[in-house]
Amino acid sequence: MSAPTVEAPRRVLAWRPGPVALAGAVAVVLVIVGEIVSPGFAEYGQLVNLMRVAAFLGVIAIGQTIVIIAGGGGVDLSVGKVATFAAIIGSRVMDGDDGDIVPAVALALLVAAAIGLVNGLGITLLRIPPFVMTLGMIGVVQGLILAYTGGQASGRAAPALTSLVNGRVILDLPGLLFLWLLLGLLAVWLLRRTTFGWNLFAVGSNRIAAKLTGVRVDRTLILAYVLSATFAGLAGILLLGYTESVFLDLADQYMLPSVAAVVIGGTLLAGGIGGYAGTAVGAVVLTVLQSLLTTLDIGGAGRTVVNGVVLLVLLSLYGRQRRLRS
């Protein structure tokens, strides 16, 4: 009868919070620190603005999560440039007209998906490493942008798009946050409740075993990169609604943060383990951290150092390489 009594404390002592809980705790601590050093940092309106900014990174990181779970060193470095291209296309097509929103968004997402398809085909058929393929795609898309715009972006967001992103809906929350919530739920459902999601985890865990069990590995990988580019394109459209105008490097800065958000959220870079809930929290952590560093008036070099330190600390706390694989 004493065994369960002894075993229970052991379980309590052995319990450790997962990556999502740790990342969430870090976000809370950062907000508290921000309020201490700058009163008003944790006010409701400020937190809503932080969440709105995090939403753009969170949407881009949906596709990045999918690609990284697929394993094989998979990472999509072209997401920032694809988002920029989608915003440029959407801006020119809709040009401030609500009646042209649907064709503008459809064309932008179609082009983004086509870029993702090229990435996927290059990786699966030509056996180009994902890092090299998507890095090279940055240059290709940049060339397409220059050819499409002539070096000068034009057009503007339609009022309805701006209202969706910036307008307040319930509890003074912008519509963008509700859209992010819906997209996040869609991502979780896609990864956890569909055949594609199960195949994706199988491919990320062991491609040979997945192939032997009948999973069409190449098709799964191609679809992963198509989805990554599509979500990046959608984020670009949302960014257009936020800024109301577009420029040639609108979303370029999201390339590395999208990877960092996935890693902070606990998705294993080797593939096969992870999920979008952690990525969403990771996006919030990075956004709050950047806001705090701006409040503290820390320069670009200092921000880079702090970002790296926070990432390393979180990874060391996770004990990821041994614990998650077990």
SULVEN-V643287 format. One record per residue. N is the residue number from 0. RES is the residue in one small letter. OMEGA is omega in whole degrees, -180 to 180 (* if undefined). BURIAL is + if it has 24 or more other C-alpha atoms within 12 Angstrom, else -. D_LAST is the distance of its C-alpha to the last C-alpha in Angstrom with 2 decimals. Layout:
{{N | RES | OMEGA | BURIAL | D_LAST} {N | RES | OMEGA | BURIAL | D_LAST}}
This chain:
{{0 | m | -177 | - | 30.22} {1 | s | -176 | - | 28.87} {2 | a | -180 | - | 25.31} {3 | p | -179 | - | 24.32} {4 | t | 179 | - | 26.13} {5 | v | -175 | - | 24.14} {6 | e | -177 | - | 20.77} {7 | a | 177 | - | 21.41} {8 | p | 179 | - | 21.88} {9 | r | 179 | - | 18.75} {10 | r | 180 | - | 16.78} {11 | v | -179 | - | 18.85} {12 | l | -178 | - | 18.28} {13 | a | -177 | - | 14.50} {14 | w | 175 | - | 14.50} {15 | r | 179 | - | 14.04} {16 | p | 179 | - | 15.37} {17 | g | -179 | + | 13.44} {18 | p | -179 | + | 14.72} {19 | v | 180 | + | 17.50} {20 | a | 180 | + | 18.82} {21 | l | 179 | + | 18.82} {22 | a | 177 | + | 20.58} {23 | g | 178 | + | 22.97} {24 | a | 178 | - | 23.77} {25 | v | 179 | + | 24.55} {26 | a | 179 | + | 26.87} {27 | v | 179 | - | 28.67} {28 | v | 180 | - | 29.12} {29 | l | 178 | + | 30.56} {30 | v | 179 | + | 32.97} {31 | i | 178 | - | 34.10} {32 | v | 179 | - | 34.69} {33 | g | 179 | + | 36.58} {34 | e | 180 | - | 38.77} {35 | i | -176 | - | 39.55} {36 | v | -179 | - | 40.61} {37 | s | -180 | - | 42.25} {38 | p | -176 | - | 43.45} {39 | g | -180 | - | 43.14} {40 | f | -177 | + | 39.80} {41 | a | 177 | + | 38.19} {42 | e | -175 | - | 41.09} {43 | y | -179 | - | 40.45} {44 | g | 179 | - | 42.10} {45 | q | 179 | - | 40.20} {46 | l | 177 | + | 36.82} {47 | v | 178 | + | 37.87} {48 | n | 178 | + | 38.81} {49 | l | 179 | + | 35.48} {50 | m | 179 | + | 33.69} {51 | r | 178 | + | 36.11} {52 | v | 180 | + | 35.37} {53 | a | -177 | + | 31.60} {54 | a | -179 | + | 32.15} {55 | f | 177 | + | 33.22} {56 | l | -179 | + | 30.11} {57 | g | 179 | + | 28.03} {58 | v | 177 | + | 29.76} {59 | i | -176 | + | 29.39} {60 | a | 174 | + | 25.67} {61 | i | 179 | + | 25.22} {62 | g | 179 | + | 25.85} {63 | q | 177 | + | 23.87} {64 | t | -179 | + | 20.75} {65 | i | -178 | + | 21.45} {66 | v | -178 | + | 21.99} {67 | i | 176 | + | 18.91} {68 | i | -180 | + | 16.63} {69 | a | 174 | + | 18.58} {70 | g | -179 | + | 17.07} {71 | g | -176 | + | 19.11} {72 | g | -176 | + | 19.88} {73 | g | 174 | + | 21.50} {74 | v | -179 | + | 23.41} {75 | d | -179 | + | 26.82} {76 | l | -176 | + | 29.13} {77 | s | -173 | + | 32.14} {78 | v | -179 | + | 31.39} {79 | g | -179 | + | 33.76} {80 | k | 177 | + | 36.59} {81 | v | 178 | + | 36.17} {82 | a | 178 | + | 36.40} {83 | t | -179 | + | 39.53} {84 | f | 179 | + | 41.09} {85 | a | 179 | + | 40.51} {86 | a | 179 | + | 42.15} {87 | i | 178 | + | 45.07} {88 | i | -180 | + | 45.64} {89 | g | -180 | + | 45.45} {90 | s | -178 | + | 47.79} {91 | r | -176 | + | 50.38} {92 | v | -178 | + | 50.39} {93 | m | 175 | + | 50.59} {94 | d | 175 | + | 52.68} {95 | g | -177 | + | 53.04} {96 | d | 179 | - | 53.95} {97 | d | -178 | + | 52.09} {98 | g | -178 | - | 53.38} {99 | d | -178 | + | 51.41} {100 | i | -176 | + | 47.98} {101 | v | 178 | - | 46.74} {102 | p | 180 | - | 47.83} {103 | a | 180 | + | 46.61} {104 | v | -179 | + | 43.09} {105 | a | -180 | - | 43.03} {106 | l | -179 | + | 44.21} {107 | a | -180 | + | 41.83} {108 | l | 178 | + | 38.78} {109 | l | 178 | + | 40.13} {110 | v | 179 | + | 40.50} {111 | a | 179 | + | 37.02} {112 | a | 179 | + | 35.55} {113 | a | 177 | + | 37.66} {114 | i | 177 | + | 36.25} {115 | g | 178 | + | 32.70} {116 | l | 178 | + | 33.86} {117 | v | 176 | + | 35.20} {118 | n | -178 | + | 31.94} {119 | g | 179 | + | 30.05} {120 | l | 178 | + | 32.70} {121 | g | -178 | + | 32.77} {122 | i | -175 | + | 29.03} {123 | t | -176 | + | 28.94} {124 | l | -179 | - | 32.45} {125 | l | 179 | - | 33.37} {126 | r | 175 | - | 29.89} {127 | i | 179 | - | 30.37} {128 | p | -177 | + | 27.23} {129 | p | -180 | + | 26.38} {130 | f | -178 | + | 27.05} {131 | v | -178 | - | 30.42} {132 | m | -176 | + | 31.37} {133 | t | 175 | + | 30.88} {134 | l | 177 | + | 32.36} {135 | g | 180 | + | 35.38} {136 | m | 177 | + | 35.62} {137 | i | 179 | + | 36.31} {138 | g | 179 | - | 39.51} {139 | v | -179 | - | 40.43} {140 | v | 177 | + | 40.13} {141 | q | 177 | + | 42.02} {142 | g | 177 | - | 44.77} {143 | l | 179 | + | 44.86} {144 | i | -179 | + | 45.18} {145 | l | 179 | - | 48.08} {146 | a | -178 | - | 49.75} {147 | y | -174 | - | 49.41} {148 | t | -173 | - | 50.62} {149 | g | 180 | - | 52.91} {150 | g | -179 | - | 51.24} {151 | q | 179 | - | 52.22} {152 | a | -179 | + | 50.08} {153 | s | 179 | + | 52.16} {154 | g | 179 | + | 52.06} {155 | r | -178 | + | 50.62} {156 | a | 174 | + | 48.44} {157 | a | -179 | + | 50.05} {158 | p | -179 | + | 50.86} {159 | a | 178 | + | 48.77} {160 | l | 178 | + | 45.63} {161 | t | 179 | + | 46.41} {162 | s | 179 | - | 46.99} {163 | l | -175 | + | 43.65} {164 | v | -172 | + | 41.74} {165 | n | -177 | + | 43.94} {166 | g | -180 | - | 45.72} {167 | r | -175 | - | 44.91} {168 | v | -178 | - | 44.15} {169 | i | 180 | - | 42.97} {170 | l | 180 | - | 42.70} {171 | d | 179 | - | 43.79} {172 | l | 178 | + | 40.56} {173 | p | 180 | + | 40.97} {174 | g | 180 | + | 40.38} {175 | l | -178 | + | 37.79} {176 | l | 178 | + | 35.32} {177 | f | 177 | + | 35.79} {178 | l | 177 | + | 35.36} {179 | w | 178 | + | 32.10} {180 | l | 179 | + | 30.93} {181 | l | 179 | - | 31.95} {182 | l | 177 | + | 30.28} {183 | g | 177 | + | 27.04} {184 | l | 177 | - | 27.20} {185 | l | -180 | - | 28.03} {186 | a | 179 | + | 25.00} {187 | v | 178 | + | 22.65} {188 | w | -179 | - | 24.55} {189 | l | -176 | + | 24.45} {190 | l | -171 | + | 20.69} {191 | r | -171 | - | 19.90} {192 | r | -179 | - | 23.05} {193 | t | 178 | - | 24.43} {194 | t | 178 | - | 24.09} {195 | f | -180 | + | 23.92} {196 | g | 179 | + | 20.91} {197 | w | 178 | + | 19.00} {198 | n | -179 | + | 20.21} {199 | l | 179 | + | 19.19} {200 | f | 179 | + | 15.47} {201 | a | 179 | + | 15.87} {202 | v | -180 | + | 17.75} {203 | g | -179 | + | 15.35} {204 | s | -178 | + | 12.40} {205 | n | -175 | + | 14.75} {206 | r | -179 | + | 18.47} {207 | i | 179 | - | 19.77} {208 | a | 179 | - | 18.01} {209 | a | 180 | - | 19.11} {210 | k | -180 | - | 22.59} {211 | l | 179 | - | 22.81} {212 | t | 175 | - | 22.15} {213 | g | 179 | - | 25.00} {214 | v | 178 | + | 23.56} {215 | r | -170 | + | 26.16} {216 | v | -176 | + | 24.03} {217 | d | 180 | + | 26.96} {218 | r | 179 | + | 28.32} {219 | t | -180 | + | 25.06} {220 | l | 179 | + | 24.87} {221 | i | 179 | + | 28.56} {222 | l | 179 | + | 28.32} {223 | a | -179 | + | 25.50} {224 | y | 174 | + | 27.88} {225 | v | 179 | + | 30.81} {226 | l | 179 | + | 29.12} {227 | s | 180 | + | 28.14} {228 | a | -179 | + | 31.77} {229 | t | 177 | + | 33.12} {230 | f | 176 | + | 31.30} {231 | a | 178 | + | 32.43} {232 | g | 178 | + | 35.92} {233 | l | 177 | + | 35.83} {234 | a | 177 | + | 34.85} {235 | g | 177 | + | 37.79} {236 | i | 179 | + | 40.13} {237 | l | 176 | + | 39.01} {238 | l | 177 | + | 39.56} {239 | l | 178 | + | 43.00} {240 | g | -179 | + | 43.74} {241 | y | -177 | + | 42.77} {242 | t | -179 | + | 44.84} {243 | e | 174 | + | 47.54} {244 | s | -174 | + | 48.23} {245 | v | 174 | + | 46.29} {246 | f | -166 | + | 46.14} {247 | l | 176 | + | 44.85} {248 | d | -173 | + | 41.65} {249 | l | -173 | + | 40.91} {250 | a | -176 | + | 37.11} {251 | d | -175 | + | 36.40} {252 | q | -178 | - | 34.77} {253 | y | -175 | + | 31.84} {254 | m | -177 | + | 30.29} {255 | l | 176 | + | 27.99} {256 | p | 179 | + | 27.53} {257 | s | 176 | + | 26.14} {258 | v | -179 | + | 23.32} {259 | a | 180 | + | 22.88} {260 | a | 179 | + | 22.79} {261 | v | -178 | + | 19.92} {262 | v | 178 | + | 17.86} {263 | i | 180 | + | 18.95} {264 | g | 174 | + | 17.90} {265 | g | 177 | + | 14.20} {266 | t | -176 | + | 14.24} {267 | l | -179 | + | 12.37} {268 | l | 178 | + | 15.26} {269 | a | 177 | + | 13.75} {270 | g | 173 | + | 13.90} {271 | g | -178 | + | 12.37} {272 | i | 177 | + | 10.93} {273 | g | -180 | + | 13.53} {274 | g | -175 | + | 16.84} {275 | y | -179 | + | 20.38} {276 | a | 178 | + | 20.63} {277 | g | 179 | + | 18.80} {278 | t | 179 | + | 20.99} {279 | a | 178 | + | 24.08} {280 | v | 178 | + | 23.32} {281 | g | 177 | + | 22.74} {282 | a | 178 | + | 26.16} {283 | v | 179 | + | 27.73} {284 | v | -179 | + | 26.36} {285 | l | -179 | + | 27.81} {286 | t | 178 | + | 31.05} {287 | v | 180 | + | 31.61} {288 | l | 180 | + | 30.88} {289 | q | 178 | + | 33.40} {290 | s | 179 | + | 35.93} {291 | l | 180 | + | 35.59} {292 | l | 176 | + | 36.08} {293 | t | 178 | - | 39.09} {294 | t | 180 | - | 40.47} {295 | l | 178 | - | 40.18} {296 | d | 177 | - | 41.98} {297 | i | -177 | - | 39.44} {298 | g | -177 | - | 40.20} {299 | g | -180 | - | 38.17} {300 | a | 179 | - | 37.04} {301 | g | 179 | - | 35.96} {302 | r | 180 | - | 34.01} {303 | t | 179 | - | 32.08} {304 | v | -178 | - | 31.22} {305 | v | 178 | - | 30.19} {306 | n | 179 | + | 28.02} {307 | g | -180 | - | 26.20} {308 | v | 179 | - | 25.82} {309 | v | 180 | + | 24.48} {310 | l | -180 | + | 21.87} {311 | l | 179 | - | 20.79} {312 | v | 180 | - | 20.79} {313 | l | -180 | + | 18.61} {314 | l | 179 | + | 16.00} {315 | s | 177 | - | 16.14} {316 | l | 180 | + | 15.84} {317 | y | -172 | + | 12.73} {318 | g | -163 | - | 10.95} {319 | r | -169 | + | 9.51} {320 | q | 180 | - | 8.79} {321 | r | -173 | - | 6.31} {322 | r | -177 | - | 5.25} {323 | l | 179 | - | 5.35} {324 | r | 178 | - | 3.78} {325 | s | * | - | 0.00}}
